[in-house]
Amino acid sequence: MISLGFVTLDEQQELTYFTEVAKRANHYGISVYRFSPLNIDPQTEHVHGFVFQPETNEWMDAVFTIPPFLYDRCFYGHDDRSKKAKPIMHWLKQRPDLVFLGYGLPGKWDVFESLSTHPLLSAYVPPTVRLERTDDILELLRHEQAVVAKPMHGSSGRGIYVIQKQGKTLSVQDGLGQERAVIARRRELEKLVTSLNRRDSYMLQPLLSLSTPAHEPFDLRFLLQKDEGGRWVERVRAVRVGRPGTWVANIRSGADIRPFADWLDYLPSPKRVLVLDGIETIIRTLPTYIDNEFGSLFEIGLDLGVANNGAVWILDVNSKPGRKVINILPPEQQNAIYEAPLRYCLFLASGVNSR
C-alpha cells in the first residue's frame, strides 16, 4: 500500500480538508498520515503524528516512518516554530527517497521576474520593482497616483501597504484601508522603508483600478490541479469581493466568494471577449511555464485582476492555495478536488516504480 503524508506546522490545520481526502484514500490503495516536521525524531527519523483509520473514519495517534510521498501544506511566519521547521522541510525535499506532490515556489519577486520575461505572459504582469530604497517609491509615484507594497513571502493579504499621493504628503494605509501614517518628509519615508524591509523583502507595483462599481476590491481566483496523468486541469474559478474601503479581496480579510459566471454576465460584450481572451491565454500558458522554471507543482492558486478598461493582470501565483473557493461548487465537483491528491500520488508512484 502506498503511504502519503500531509505535512503541516499546526496539527489542526486544514483538518476538514485532509479528512475528506483521507476518506477516499482506501479506494486508491493509499494509507494517509499527517504530521508536523517538528515531530520527526532526529535519531530514529520516526514521526509522531496521526494515521487515518478507514474503518472508523478517524485519525489515531501513531508513530511511523516518514511516508515516501508527502503533501507540503506548511505556512511559515516569523515565529520560532516556523524558523525550526523550514530547514527540516528543506532537508526532506533534498532526500532522494522522498517524493513531494509539489516542491513549492520561491518568493513573489522571483516569480514575477520570470513571468515578465515570457513572450506572452509578460503583457499581463504589472510593472514591478524591488523596494530597496526610498527613491524606488518616489520614482514610481512620479508616474502613478498610488503604489502598493507587497511582501515577497506574504499570503492572505497580510503585510500589504498602499502609498497614495495626497497633496504634498503621502498617505500610508494597510490592506484593510486603515491609515498607518501620513508622510510629509523624506526621512519619514526612509523610516517606513527600513521598517518594511526589516519584516520582509518587499516589491512595489502601481495600484491598479480593481474595484466593483460599489467600490469593493475584487479579484478572480482560479484553482488549478494536476490530474491522474500529470496534466493541468482547472477545478474552479470564482470572484472574491472585499469590503468597501479596503484594498484586498482575501477571504481571511472578510471577502465574499461569488460565482464567476454571475460576474461575467455583468460585463459589456466587447469587454467580456477581451477579458476571457486574457484569462484563457494565462491559464493555457502559465502552469506549464511555472513547472519548467521552478520545478514540479501539484496545484496553483492563480489570482487575476481585471481593470476598468478590461486589462487582465496577474496578481499572485500561489503553490499552496486555500480551499474556501470550492464551497461554491456542487458536491460532485468538490469530490474531484478531494480525490486529486490521491490520483496524482498514484501518477507519481507509477513514475517512481518505473525508474
N, C-alpha and C positions, 0 to 999 in steps of 0.2 A: 504494500500500500504506500502511496506517495504521501509525504508529510509536508504540510505548508504551515508556516508560522507567520502570524500577524505581529509586527513589532511596533510598539508604541511606548512613549515615556510614561504615560498615565495608564494604570490598569483599567480604568473605567472608560477611557477614551473610545468613542465610536463603537461601544459595546453592542448597540442595537444593530448596526450595520454588520459587524463581524458575526453576530449570531445568525442573521439572515443568510449570510454566505455559508456559515458552518452547517446550517440545517440542510443544505443542498449538497454538501461535500461528500457524504457517504455514497450518494448515487454515482459520483465520479471516481470512486475508489481513492478518495483523499482523506487523510486524517488531519485535523486542524488544531493548531495550538496558538496561544497568544502569550506574549511576554514582553518585558522591558529589557533593553540591553544592559541595564544596571543590575539585573538579576542573573547574569551569567557568572558562574564561579570561575575565576581566572585559573584555578589549579586544575579542576576536572573538566572545564568547559561544559558542564551540565547547567541546565537552566531551571530555575524555579518559576513556574508560571501556571498556565491553565490548559487543559485539554478538553475538547468538546466531546461529550458523550451522546452519540446519535440515538441511543436507546431512550434517554430521558430528555434530550434537547437542553442539556445543562452543561455549564462549564465546571470542571472539577480541578482542584489544586493538584499539581503534579510536578515531578522532577523528570526532565527528559534531556536528551542530546539536542543540539541545535538542529532544527529541521533543515533539510537540504534546499528547500525553496522558501523564500522569505518575501513578505509584502511589507515594505517600509512605509509606515504611516507616522513617523516621528516628526513632531513640530517643535522647533527649538526657540527658546527665548534667550535671555541673558542671565538666567538663574544657574545655580550650581549643578542641578541635575542635567541641564542641557549641556553644560561645559564638560561634564563627565561622560555623557552619552555619545557626543559627537565622535571622539576618537575611537570608541568601541564600534560604532557603526561603520566608520572608515575601515577599521580592521576587518570587520565582517565582509565588506564589499570587495576587499582585496583577496579574499580567500578563494582559491580555485575550486574548492569542493562545495561552495555555496552558490546558488543562483537566485538573484533578486528578480521579481516581476518587472521592476523598473529601477534604474540606478540614479534617478533624480536629475535636477538641473542645477547649474551654478547660479550665481546671483543675477538679478534682473539686468544689470549693466551688460554682462557677457551675452545674455540672450538678445537684448535689443541691438547690441553692436553687431552680432551675427546676422540678425534679420535685416538690418539696414544695408547689408552688402548683397542681399539676394536680388536678382534682376526683377522679380515680380513682387515679392513681399515688401521690398524697401518703400514702395509707394504708399504702404499702409502703416508705416512706422512714424510716429510723431518725432519731430526734431528732439534729440535727446543729448544732453551733455552731463558729464560728471560734475558734481558740486564739490569743488576742491578749494575755492577761494571766493571772496566776496564779489569780485569782478564777474564771476560766472553768472551770478544773479543779475547784476546790473546790466551786463551785456544783453541778456535775454529780454530784460524789461525795456530796453531801448526800442524793441520791435513789438513787444507784447504788452497788453494791459495787465496781465497777471500770469504767474507761473506756478507750477505745482512741484514741490519737492517730495520725492518718494524714496523710502529706504530700500536699498538694494536687496535686503534679505527680509523684507516685511511681508505680511499677509493680512487678510481680512480688513484692509483699510487702515490698519494701525500705523502710526508714525508719519502719516501724510500731513503736509502743511501747504497752504495756499498763500502766496505772497502777492498782494494787489497794490497797484498804484492808487493812492488817494490824495490828490493834490500834490503837496510837497512831501508827503510822508508815505510810508509803506505799512499796510495792514497785514498782519500775520494771523491766519486762522488755522485751526486744526481741521481734520476731516469732518467733524461734526458741526462745523460752522461757528465754533466758539473763538472769539478773538483772543489771541495769546499775547500779542504785542503790537504797539504802534511805534514804528521806527522812523526817527527823524534825522539821525546822524549815522555816518558811515561806521563809526566804531560800534554802534549798537547792532548793525547788521553783521559786523565781523564777529561779535559775541554770539549771535544766532548761528552763524555758520560753524563756529567752533563747537557750540553745544550740540548741533545736529550730528556733526561728524564724530563726536565723542561717543554717541549712541550707536551709530551705524554708518556705513558709507551711503551717501545719497546721490541721486541723479535728479536732473531738472528737465521739465518739459513745459511747453506752453500749456496754459489752462484752456482746454478745448471746450467748445459750447455743446455740452452733452446733457441737455435737460429737456423735460417734457414741457408742454405749454403751461402746465401748472407749476413750473419752476422746481420740479423734482429731479434730482440727479438720477440717471439711469444708465445701465449698460446691458449688453447681451452676453449671456453665459452659455457656452457650449461644452457639453461633457462628451469627450471622445475616449474610446477604449479600443484595445486590440481584441479581435475575435479569436476563435479557435485555430485559425490559420495564420495568425500574426498580422492580419490586415487591420488598418484603422477603420473604425466604424463610429459614426455619430450616434450617440444614445439619446440625447435630449438637447433642445435649445429653449431658452427661456429668457424673459426680461426681468431684470432686478431693478426695482424702483425705490430710491431712498426717500427720506423725509424732506419736505421743503425746507430750504435754508441750510441744508448740509451739502457736502461736496462728494460724498462717497455713497455707493449703492451696494455696499456689502451687507449680507444678511445679518451678520453679527452686530452691525450698527443699526439694525431696525428696518432694513429694506424689505419690501414685499416681493414675492415671486409671481409673475404674471405670464400667461401663455404667449409665446412668440407670435402665433397666428393672429391673435387679437390686436397686438401692437401693429403688426404689418398691415392689417386691414385699414388702419387709420392713415397710412401714408398715401399721398397722391401717386397715381400710377407711374409717372416718369421717375419719381424719386424711388419708388419701390423697386423698379428694374435696376437702377443704379446700385442700390443697397444690396440687393440679392446677388448681383454680379460680383461685388466686392467680397461678400461673405463666402460665396462658393469658391472664389479664387483662393482665399486664405485657407479654408478648410481642406481644399484639394491639395494644397501645396505645403502648408506649414508642418503638419505632423511628421511626414517622412523626412523633411529637411532637418527638423529638430533632432530626430533619431540619428541621422547621419552626422550631424555636427557634434552632438553631446553624448551619444550613447543611447542604448535602447531604453525606451519607456514603455509602460503598460497603459497609462491613461494621461489625459491632458484636460485641465480646465482652462478654456480659452475665453478671455474677456475681450469683447469688441465694443467700441464706442461708435455711435452714429451722430455726426454733427448735423446742425440745422440745414446745411447745404447738401446733405446726402453723402458726404465723405465718410468712409469707414476707416476706423483706426484700431490698431492692435494695442490694447491697454495692458494686458498681462497674459503670460503663459505659465501655468501652474502645473507641476508634475504631481502634486498631492491635492487634488481638488476636493472641495466639500461635497456633501451629498444632498443638501436640502432641496436643491432644484428638482430632484427626482420625485418629490411629493406631488408634482403636477401631472405625473404620468399615471396611466391606468395600471392595475396590478400586473398584467402580463408583461408590460414593458419594464416595470420595476424588476420583475423576476429575471429578465435578461441581464440587468446590471448586477444583480447579486450572483448570477452564475458566471459572469465574465471572468473574474479572477481564477475560478476553478478551471474553466475551459482554456484559458491562456496558460495556466500552470501545466496542464497536460501537454499543450503545444511545446512549452519549454522542455518538459520532461522527455518528449519524443526526440527532441534535438540533442539533449544530453546523452540519451541512451544510444543514439545512432553514431556518436563520435567514435 
